Amino acid sequence: TSRGCPLHCSYCTYPTIEGSSVRLIDPKRVADEFEQSATLGAQHIFIVDSVFNMPARHAKSICRELIARDNQMPWTCYINPLTFDDELAELMAQAGCIGMEVGSDSGCDVVLQHLRKGFTTSHIRQLHALAQDAGIADCHTFILGTEGETIEHTRQTLAFIVDLDPFAAIIMIWVD
């Protein structure tokens, strides 16, 4: 649905690979591709944009187009907490979204700031609540062992994951 990533996460290569300016694909074309995939026998689509909901207005337009066409193809995508709101959650669910992957990365605000994520644990909690309310499964990826992370930061992240209780959590460990 788009190419490029406007974010500046300290470790990420997406802006280098795809560029930092976002190029959008027309929502009608996206819906056409959903329909074409169905005729070819696809049973699920994973939208692999670096972040589906940036910009949010574009994501909402895609959802509205899928809804208008009565999309029956289940799909998942990568989501960022920054521009995820109740309207987008509801539109995604109505459009057939059944799951999302969230690069939460840490359950500690100090680490999130160091990673230049641009959001806090409060944003992650809000996304989780909105996803639950809309019936969309949320899978969160967390990274342990980033530069400058302490054992206390790691404990905070593990406690955060338990308290958040997402549909799924993936924990990656970075080692030097």
C-alpha positions as CSV (number, residue, x, y, z in Angstrom):
1,T,0.0,0.0,0.0
2,S,3.0,2.2,0.3
3,R,6.8,2.3,0.2
4,G,9.2,4.2,2.4
5,C,9.3,4.9,6.1
6,P,9.2,8.4,7.8
7,L,10.4,7.1,11.2
8,H,13.9,7.3,12.6
9,C,14.2,4.2,14.8
10,S,17.9,4.0,15.8
11,Y,18.5,0.4,14.4
12,C,16.1,0.2,11.4
13,T,17.2,-0.1,7.8
14,Y,13.8,0.5,6.2
15,P,14.5,4.2,5.5
16,T,17.8,3.2,3.8
17,I,16.2,0.4,1.8
18,E,12.9,2.1,0.8
19,G,13.7,5.7,1.4
20,S,12.3,8.0,4.1
21,S,9.6,9.7,2.0
22,V,6.4,7.7,1.8
23,R,5.0,6.9,-1.7
24,L,1.4,5.9,-1.6
25,I,-0.5,3.4,-3.8
26,D,-4.0,4.3,-4.8
27,P,-6.5,2.6,-2.5
28,K,-8.5,1.4,-5.6
29,R,-5.4,-0.4,-6.9
30,V,-4.8,-2.0,-3.5
31,A,-8.4,-3.3,-3.4
32,D,-8.0,-4.5,-7.0
33,E,-4.9,-6.5,-5.8
34,F,-6.9,-8.0,-3.0
35,E,-9.6,-9.1,-5.5
36,Q,-7.0,-10.5,-7.9
37,S,-5.3,-12.4,-5.1
38,A,-8.6,-14.0,-4.2
39,T,-9.2,-15.2,-7.8
40,L,-5.7,-16.7,-7.7
41,G,-6.6,-18.7,-4.6
42,A,-5.0,-16.6,-1.9
43,Q,-6.6,-17.2,1.5
44,H,-4.8,-14.4,3.4
45,I,-2.9,-11.3,2.7
46,F,-0.1,-9.9,4.8
47,I,0.5,-6.2,4.0
48,V,4.2,-5.8,4.4
49,D,4.6,-2.0,4.3
50,S,7.1,-0.9,6.9
51,V,4.1,0.7,8.7
52,F,0.6,0.3,7.3
53,N,-0.9,3.2,9.3
54,M,1.5,5.9,8.2
55,P,-0.1,8.1,7.1
56,A,-3.3,7.1,8.9
57,R,-5.5,8.9,6.4
58,H,-4.2,6.6,3.6
59,A,-4.7,3.5,5.7
60,K,-8.3,4.6,6.4
61,S,-8.9,5.2,2.7
62,I,-7.7,1.7,1.9
63,C,-10.0,0.2,4.6
64,R,-13.0,2.2,3.3
65,E,-12.3,0.9,-0.3
66,L,-12.1,-2.7,1.0
67,I,-15.3,-2.2,2.9
68,A,-17.1,-0.7,-0.1
69,R,-16.1,-3.8,-2.1
70,D,-17.2,-6.1,0.7
71,N,-13.8,-7.6,1.0
72,Q,-13.8,-11.1,2.4
73,M,-10.1,-11.7,2.3
74,P,-8.6,-11.8,5.8
75,W,-5.4,-9.7,6.2
76,T,-2.7,-8.6,8.6
77,C,-0.2,-5.8,8.6
78,Y,2.5,-3.9,10.5
79,I,1.2,-1.1,12.7
80,N,2.7,1.7,14.7
81,P,1.1,3.0,17.9
82,L,1.6,6.6,17.0
83,T,-1.3,7.0,14.5
84,F,-3.5,4.1,15.6
85,D,-6.9,5.4,16.8
86,D,-10.3,3.9,17.4
87,E,-11.6,5.0,14.0
88,L,-8.7,3.1,12.3
89,A,-9.2,0.1,14.5
90,E,-12.9,-0.2,13.6
91,L,-12.3,0.4,9.9
92,M,-9.5,-2.2,9.8
93,A,-11.8,-4.8,11.5
94,Q,-14.7,-4.0,9.1
95,A,-12.3,-4.3,6.1
96,G,-11.2,-7.8,7.1
97,C,-8.1,-7.2,9.2
98,I,-7.6,-10.0,11.7
99,G,-4.2,-9.3,13.1
100,M,-1.4,-6.8,13.4
101,E,2.3,-6.9,14.2
102,V,3.6,-4.1,16.4
103,G,7.3,-3.2,16.7
104,S,6.8,-2.3,20.4
105,D,10.5,-3.1,21.0
106,S,10.5,-2.3,24.8
107,G,8.2,-2.0,27.8
108,C,10.5,0.7,29.2
109,D,10.0,4.3,28.2
110,V,13.8,5.1,28.7
111,V,14.7,2.4,26.2
112,L,11.9,3.5,23.7
113,Q,13.3,7.0,23.8
114,H,16.9,5.7,23.3
115,L,15.7,3.7,20.3
116,R,14.0,6.8,18.9
117,K,10.6,5.0,18.6
118,G,8.6,8.2,19.0
119,F,6.0,6.6,21.3
120,T,5.8,5.5,24.9
121,T,4.4,2.4,26.7
122,S,1.1,4.4,27.1
123,H,0.8,4.4,23.4
124,I,1.4,0.7,23.2
125,R,-1.3,0.1,25.9
126,Q,-3.8,2.3,24.1
127,L,-3.1,0.4,20.8
128,H,-3.7,-2.9,22.6
129,A,-6.9,-1.8,24.1
130,L,-8.3,-0.5,20.8
131,A,-7.2,-3.7,19.0
132,Q,-9.0,-5.8,21.6
133,D,-12.1,-3.7,21.4
134,A,-12.1,-4.1,17.6
135,G,-11.4,-7.8,17.7
136,I,-8.0,-7.6,16.0
137,A,-5.3,-9.8,17.4
138,D,-2.1,-7.9,18.3
139,C,1.4,-9.5,18.1
140,H,4.1,-7.3,19.7
141,T,7.8,-7.7,19.1
142,F,10.2,-6.8,21.8
143,I,14.0,-6.5,21.7
144,L,16.2,-7.2,24.8
145,G,19.8,-6.3,25.0
146,T,19.9,-3.0,23.0
147,E,22.8,-0.6,23.5
148,G,22.6,0.9,27.0
149,E,19.8,-1.3,28.2
150,T,20.2,-2.4,31.8
151,I,18.9,-5.5,33.6
152,E,16.3,-3.3,35.3
153,H,15.1,-2.1,31.9
154,T,14.8,-5.8,30.8
155,R,12.8,-6.6,34.0
156,Q,10.5,-3.7,33.2
157,T,10.0,-4.9,29.7
158,L,9.2,-8.5,30.8
159,A,6.8,-7.2,33.4
160,F,5.2,-4.9,30.8
161,I,4.6,-7.9,28.5
162,V,3.0,-9.9,31.2
163,D,0.8,-7.0,32.2
164,L,-0.1,-6.1,28.6
165,D,-1.1,-9.7,27.8
166,P,-1.2,-9.3,24.0
167,F,-2.5,-12.0,21.7
168,A,1.2,-12.9,21.0
169,A,4.6,-11.5,21.9
170,I,7.9,-12.2,20.2
171,I,11.1,-11.5,22.2
172,M,14.4,-11.1,20.4
173,I,17.7,-10.9,22.2
174,W,20.6,-8.9,20.8
175,V,24.0,-9.9,21.9
176,D,27.4,-8.3,21.2
